[in-house]
Amino acid sequence: MIHPTQLGPLTLRRFCLSAAIALSVASFMTQVSVADEKLPATAKPATAADAMAALNLLTLPAFKGAVEPVNRTVGHMSYNAPGDPQAAFEFHRQQLLKQKWIELPGSAVTDQYASGMFTRHGFLASLSASPLGEPEMVNVALILHGNVDLQKLPIPTDLKPVYVGPQVAMYSSDVPVELTIAACHKLLLAQGWLPYGQAGDSQFFRQNAIRLTANIAAAPAQMGKTMVSYSAEQLSAEVPAPVENVQLQYSDSTKQVLFDTQESEDAIEEFYRTTLTKQGWKATTDKPFAIDWKRGLIFRNKAMDMLELEMYEVEDEKVLRVTVRHYTAAEQEAIEQAADAALAAKQNTPMPKLEKIKITIPAGADVTEITEKTLEFTVATGQGKAAAAAIRQALSGAEWKEHVTTADDTLGVIEFTKGEQKLSLLYVDPGFIPAEITIKGSGVELEKVVGKK
């Protein structure tokens, strides 16, 4: 993307000419959202779950012969493959059309380059394919930009549109940069956007799993006018951070936020406990625990995803350094399996035979999944807590150490440890459908035993 301060008069005129195309695209997108009654546009900026429901880039097949690894996040998929731009573009175009995505006007497909934009359910996706330096190799990028309509973002009344399109909205103003920053900041806060770090002239804001970039700077090529540009990107996780911070950085590839703060450990702990509890997360311990020279907390939600908080003081800079990282339940399992495999390889011995842990389920329970690592079953509504209590009692008698995050009539999240072995128990019993119980193991094999009637 061209930085606004780099625009010369000729380039600016080209942008102005292309604005007409952008307006036609915007009009077309409005018609699409009205016509797509089965999939009404999400009212708020998308969560990661919203984005994957619209287009799951974590599982979408790549073009034939794709060179591994295929880089994937919730909002981005890119890879290299043998072939030409037209063939690769057409492959993904057909995927999108079959999923009821609608291609916007303005696609360009040639022997040397192919690009286009697609919309569905209020979301915008861009697809491009271009040749690599290697013969007959192509680079493919499919990007999900989220569901924020840049034309509807609040702007100060003195801003004049330069180019407003689906992927970027650009404005100019005679008001000084500092005042424009303050005005834009105030309007975005009022619309629910939270500050999420900055880099140079770019300020970042987050709402759910959408990060908004506001670039505000003076443009020498435009006689010193203040230039403002907005763009949005889909993030892979909603990782909160306090507004008062220093040098906040977020990496979507690792789903980690890093920042310094003048706040105390107690204040940061309270912020995350309060904020995450409202979002359905619960801390696994009552107090932070030691991780080498750091202090940490683990939070989990109903899906057994994890947020890992670490804090330590940087005495030379007189700040508290904080990192928060998000892991899905599947990512945690993959990390544990990789660690087990690495340990076995290091010792140059076969993987040790894992201890079998017998899990007794009630007679009449309906088993929905069973593997060496996972056991899922359902019981009658209202019986979830009792079924879990029997399992807890059996494990406690087998010298498993239990930690309870919650265990009420409708929800239970309990973890067990014995040496390097780990078990997690989750039950959900809303009261109007069968209760679901899930047990997952690490460093063990699960064996189902049916109890007596």
C-alpha positions in Angstrom: 0.0 0.0 0.0 1.3 3.5 -0.9 1.9 5.7 2.2 -0.2 8.8 2.0 2.8 11.1 2.5 4.3 9.7 -0.6 1.5 10.8 -2.9 2.5 13.3 -5.6 0.0 15.3 -7.6 0.0 12.8 -10.5 -0.5 9.8 -8.2 -3.2 11.6 -6.3 -5.1 12.3 -9.5 -4.9 8.6 -10.3 -6.3 7.8 -6.9 -9.1 10.3 -7.5 -10.0 8.7 -10.8 -10.1 5.2 -9.2 -12.4 6.6 -6.5 -15.3 6.3 -8.9 -14.5 2.5 -9.2 -14.4 2.3 -5.4 -17.8 3.9 -5.1 -19.3 1.5 -7.6 -17.8 -1.4 -5.6 -19.2 0.0 -2.4 -22.6 0.3 -4.0 -22.4 -3.3 -5.2 -21.4 -4.5 -1.7 -24.5 -2.8 -0.3 -26.7 -4.5 -2.8 -25.1 -7.8 -2.0 -25.7 -7.5 1.7 -29.3 -6.8 1.1 -29.7 -9.7 -1.2 -28.0 -12.2 1.0 -30.8 -12.5 3.5 -29.8 -15.9 4.7 -26.5 -14.5 6.0 -27.1 -11.0 7.4 -24.0 -8.9 8.0 -22.5 -9.1 11.5 -23.4 -5.9 13.4 -20.1 -5.6 15.3 -16.5 -6.1 14.2 -15.9 -9.9 13.8 -14.5 -12.3 16.4 -12.1 -15.0 15.3 -15.1 -17.4 15.4 -17.1 -15.2 13.1 -14.2 -15.0 10.6 -13.7 -18.8 10.5 -17.5 -19.3 10.0 -17.3 -16.9 7.0 -14.1 -18.5 5.5 -11.9 -21.0 7.3 -8.4 -20.3 6.0 -6.9 -22.8 8.5 -8.4 -25.7 6.6 -9.1 -24.4 3.1 -7.3 -26.6 0.5 -4.3 -25.0 -1.3 -3.6 -25.2 -5.1 -2.2 -28.6 -6.2 1.4 -29.1 -5.5 1.6 -26.4 -2.8 5.0 -26.2 -1.2 4.8 -26.8 2.5 4.5 -25.2 4.9 1.4 -23.3 3.8 1.4 -20.1 6.0 -2.0 -19.9 7.7 -3.7 -17.7 10.2 -7.4 -16.9 10.7 -7.1 -13.9 8.4 -4.2 -14.9 6.0 -3.2 -17.8 3.8 -0.1 -17.7 1.6 2.1 -20.3 -0.2 4.1 -21.1 -3.3 3.1 -23.7 -5.8 4.0 -24.9 -9.3 1.7 -23.4 -12.0 0.7 -20.0 -13.4 -1.3 -17.1 -11.9 -4.4 -17.7 -13.9 -4.8 -21.4 -12.8 -4.1 -20.7 -9.2 -6.5 -17.7 -9.1 -9.2 -19.7 -10.8 -8.8 -22.6 -8.3 -9.5 -20.4 -5.3 -12.1 -18.3 -7.2 -14.2 -21.5 -7.6 -13.7 -22.4 -4.0 -15.1 -19.0 -2.9 -18.0 -19.1 -5.4 -19.0 -22.5 -4.1 -19.1 -21.1 -0.6 -21.4 -18.3 -1.8 -18.8 -15.6 -1.9 -19.5 -13.0 -4.5 -16.8 -11.6 -6.7 -16.6 -7.8 -6.8 -16.1 -5.7 -9.9 -12.5 -5.0 -10.9 -10.8 -8.4 -11.0 -7.7 -8.5 -13.1 -6.4 -11.8 -14.5 -3.5 -12.0 -16.9 -0.6 -14.3 -17.6 1.6 -12.3 -15.2 -0.7 -11.4 -12.4 -4.2 -12.1 -11.1 -6.1 -10.4 -8.3 -9.7 -9.9 -7.2 -11.9 -9.1 -4.2 -14.9 -11.1 -2.9 -17.6 -10.5 -0.3 -19.9 -12.6 1.8 -21.8 -12.0 5.0 -20.3 -8.5 5.3 -16.8 -9.8 5.1 -14.2 -8.8 2.5 -11.5 -11.1 1.1 -8.8 -10.4 -1.4 -7.1 -13.0 -3.6 -3.8 -12.6 -5.6 -1.5 -14.8 -7.5 1.9 -13.7 -9.0 4.9 -15.5 -10.5 8.0 -16.1 -8.5 11.6 -15.8 -9.7 11.7 -19.6 -10.1 10.4 -20.9 -13.4 6.7 -21.9 -13.5 6.2 -21.2 -9.8 3.5 -18.9 -8.4 2.9 -17.2 -5.1 -0.7 -17.2 -3.8 -2.2 -15.0 -1.1 -5.8 -15.1 0.2 -6.5 -12.5 2.8 -9.6 -12.0 5.0 -9.9 -8.3 5.8 -12.7 -8.7 8.3 -16.2 -7.1 8.2 -15.6 -3.5 8.9 -17.1 -1.0 6.4 -14.3 1.6 6.2 -16.8 4.1 4.8 -18.8 4.0 8.0 -15.9 4.7 10.3 -16.3 8.0 12.2 -14.2 10.9 10.9 -13.8 14.6 11.8 -16.0 16.9 9.7 -13.0 18.7 8.2 -11.7 15.5 6.5 -12.1 15.4 2.7 -12.2 12.0 0.9 -9.3 11.3 -1.5 -9.9 7.6 -2.1 -12.4 5.5 -0.3 -12.4 1.8 -1.3 -13.0 -1.6 0.3 -9.5 -2.1 1.5 -8.4 1.5 2.3 -10.0 4.8 3.0 -7.9 8.0 2.5 -8.7 11.6 3.5 -7.0 15.0 3.6 -7.3 17.9 6.0 -6.0 21.4 6.5 -6.1 20.8 10.3 -2.6 20.1 11.9 -1.6 16.5 12.5 -1.8 16.6 16.3 -5.3 18.0 16.3 -6.4 15.5 13.7 -5.0 12.6 15.7 -6.8 13.7 18.8 -10.1 14.1 16.9 -9.9 10.7 15.2 -8.9 9.1 18.4 -11.9 10.5 20.3 -14.4 9.4 17.6 -13.0 5.9 17.4 -13.1 5.5 21.2 -16.7 6.5 21.1 -17.5 3.8 18.6 -15.9 1.1 20.8 -12.4 0.9 19.3 -9.6 0.5 21.9 -6.0 1.7 21.5 -3.8 -1.3 20.6 -0.3 0.2 20.1 1.4 2.4 17.5 4.4 2.4 15.1 5.6 5.6 13.6 2.7 7.5 12.1 0.4 4.5 12.4 -1.9 4.0 15.4 -3.7 0.7 16.0 -7.1 0.1 17.5 -8.9 -3.2 18.3 -12.5 -4.3 18.6 -13.1 -8.0 19.0 -10.7 -9.7 16.5 -10.4 -6.7 14.1 -7.4 -4.4 14.2 -7.8 -1.0 12.6 -4.8 1.0 11.4 -5.1 4.7 11.3 -2.1 6.4 9.6 -2.1 10.1 10.2 0.8 12.3 9.0 1.7 15.4 7.1 2.3 15.0 3.4 5.0 17.2 1.9 3.9 16.2 -1.6 0.5 17.7 -0.8 1.8 21.1 0.4 1.9 19.9 4.0 -1.7 18.8 4.2 -2.6 16.2 6.9 -3.3 12.8 5.3 -5.4 10.2 7.0 -5.8 6.6 5.9 -7.8 3.7 7.5 -7.4 0.0 6.8 -8.5 -3.1 8.7 -7.2 -6.6 9.2 -8.7 -9.8 10.7 -6.8 -11.1 13.7 -6.6 -14.7 14.9 -7.6 -14.1 18.5 -9.0 -11.4 20.8 -6.1 -10.7 23.2 -7.0 -7.8 25.4 -4.5 -5.2 26.8 -5.0 -2.2 29.1 -5.3 1.2 27.5 -2.5 2.6 29.6 0.7 1.0 28.2 4.0 1.6 26.6 5.3 0.2 23.3 2.5 -2.4 22.8 3.1 -4.9 20.0 0.9 -7.6 18.7 2.0 -10.5 16.5 -0.8 -12.4 14.8 1.5 -15.3 13.8 2.0 -16.1 17.4 -1.2 -14.5 18.8 0.9 -12.7 21.4 0.6 -9.2 22.8 3.7 -7.6 24.4 3.7 -4.3 26.3 5.4 -2.4 29.1 3.4 -0.6 31.7 3.8 1.6 34.8 1.1 -0.3 36.5 1.8 -2.8 39.3 1.6 -6.6 39.0 -1.5 -6.5 41.2 -3.2 -3.9 38.9 -2.4 -6.0 35.7 -3.6 -9.2 37.4 -6.9 -7.4 38.4 -7.3 -6.0 34.8 -7.0 -9.5 33.2 -9.2 -11.3 35.8 -11.9 -8.7 35.4 -11.7 -8.3 31.6 -11.4 -12.0 30.8 -14.1 -13.1 33.2 -16.6 -11.0 31.3 -15.5 -12.8 28.1 -16.0 -16.3 29.5 -12.5 -17.0 30.7 -11.5 -18.2 34.2 -8.1 -18.3 35.9 -6.8 -21.7 36.9 -5.2 -20.5 40.1 -6.2 -18.0 42.8 -2.8 -16.3 42.7 0.0 -15.8 40.1 2.6 -18.6 40.1 6.3 -18.4 39.5 7.8 -19.1 36.1 11.6 -18.8 36.5 12.0 -15.0 37.3 8.5 -14.2 36.0 5.0 -14.4 37.5 2.2 -15.9 35.5 -1.5 -16.8 35.3 -3.3 -19.3 33.0 -6.9 -18.6 31.9 -9.2 -21.1 30.1 -12.6 -20.9 28.5 -15.3 -23.5 27.9 -13.5 -24.7 24.7 -10.4 -25.3 26.8 -8.5 -22.6 24.9 -5.8 -21.0 26.9 -4.5 -17.5 27.6 -1.1 -17.4 29.2 -0.1 -14.2 31.1 3.5 -13.5 32.1 4.9 -10.5 34.0 8.3 -9.3 35.2 9.9 -6.1 36.2 12.5 -4.5 34.0 14.5 -2.6 36.7 16.7 -0.5 34.3 13.6 0.9 32.5 11.4 1.0 35.6 8.5 -0.8 33.9 6.6 -4.0 34.2 6.9 -6.1 31.0 3.8 -8.1 30.2 3.2 -10.8 27.6 -0.1 -12.5 26.9 -0.4 -15.4 24.4 -3.4 -17.3 23.1 -3.5 -21.0 22.4 -6.4 -23.1 21.1 -7.0 -26.5 22.6 -5.7 -28.1 19.4 -2.6 -26.0 19.5 -1.9 -27.0 23.1 -2.3 -30.7 22.2 0.1 -30.3 19.2 2.7 -28.6 21.4 2.5 -31.4 24.0 2.8 -34.1 21.3 5.8 -32.3 19.8 7.4 -32.0 23.2 6.9 -35.7 23.8 8.4 -36.6 20.4 11.3 -34.3 20.9 12.1 -35.8 24.3 12.0 -39.3 22.8 14.2 -38.3 19.9 16.7 -36.6 22.3 17.0 -39.8 24.4 17.3 -41.8 21.1 14.7 -44.3 22.5 11.3 -45.3 21.3 8.3 -43.4 22.7 7.6 -44.8 26.2 4.5 -46.9 26.6 2.0 -44.6 28.2 0.1 -45.6 31.4 -3.6 -46.5 30.7 -6.0 -44.5 32.8 -9.4 -46.2 33.2 -12.3 -43.7 33.1 -15.6 -45.2 34.3 -18.6 -43.8 32.6 -22.2 -44.3 33.8 -24.2 -47.2 32.3 -26.3 -45.9 29.5 -24.0 -43.0 28.6 -23.8 -42.3 24.9 -20.1 -42.2 23.8 -19.6 -39.5 21.1 -15.8 -39.8 20.7 -13.1 -42.0 22.0 -9.4 -42.0 21.2 -6.2 -42.6 23.2 -6.2 -39.0 24.3 -9.9 -38.0 24.3 -13.1 -39.4 25.8 -16.4 -37.7 25.2 -19.9 -38.9 26.2 -23.3 -37.6 27.1 -25.7 -38.4 30.0 -29.2 -37.3 30.7 -29.8 -33.6 31.4 -29.2 -32.7 35.0 -26.7 -35.6 35.5 -23.5 -33.9 34.2 -22.2 -32.8 37.6 -22.9 -36.2 39.2 -21.2 -38.1 36.4 -18.2 -35.8 36.7 -18.2 -36.2 40.5 -17.8 -40.0 40.2 -14.8 -39.5 37.9 -13.2 -37.0 40.2 -13.6 -39.3 43.2 -12.0 -42.2 41.3 -9.0 -40.0 40.2 -8.5 -38.5 43.6 -8.3 -42.1 45.0 -5.6 -42.8 42.5 -3.4 -40.0 43.8 -4.2 -37.4 41.1 -3.9 -33.8 42.3 -7.1 -31.9 41.5 -7.5 -28.2 40.7 -11.1 -26.9 40.2 -11.7 -23.8 38.1 -15.4 -24.1 38.4 -17.9 -26.9 39.2 -21.5 -25.9 39.5 -24.7 -27.5 38.2 -24.2 -26.3 34.6 -20.4 -26.1 34.1 -17.3 -27.7 35.4 -13.7 -27.1 34.4 -11.3 -29.4 36.5 -7.6 -30.3 35.8 -5.7 -33.1 37.3 -1.9 -33.7 37.5 0.3 -36.6 38.6 3.9 -36.0 37.9 4.2 -35.1 34.2 0.8 -36.6 33.5 -2.2 -34.3 33.0 -6.0 -34.8 32.6 -8.7 -32.2 32.0 -12.3 -32.7 32.7 -15.0 -30.5 31.3 -18.8 -30.9 31.7 -21.6 -28.7 30.3 -25.1 -29.3 31.4 -27.5 -26.4 30.4 -30.6 -28.2 31.6 -32.5 -28.6 28.3 -30.3 -31.0 26.3 -28.1 -34.0 27.3 -25.1 -33.1 29.5 -21.7 -33.4 27.7 -18.6 -34.6 29.5 -15.1 -34.4 27.9 -11.9 -35.9 29.3 -8.6 -35.2 27.6 -5.2 -36.7 28.6 -1.5 -35.8 28.2 1.2 -38.3 28.8 -1.5 -41.0 29.3 -3.8 -43.3 27.4 -7.5 -43.2 28.2 -9.5 -46.4 28.6 -13.3 -46.4 28.8 -14.9 -48.6 31.5 -18.7 -48.8 31.7 -20.1 -48.7 35.2 -22.7 -51.0 36.7 -26.4 -50.2 36.4 
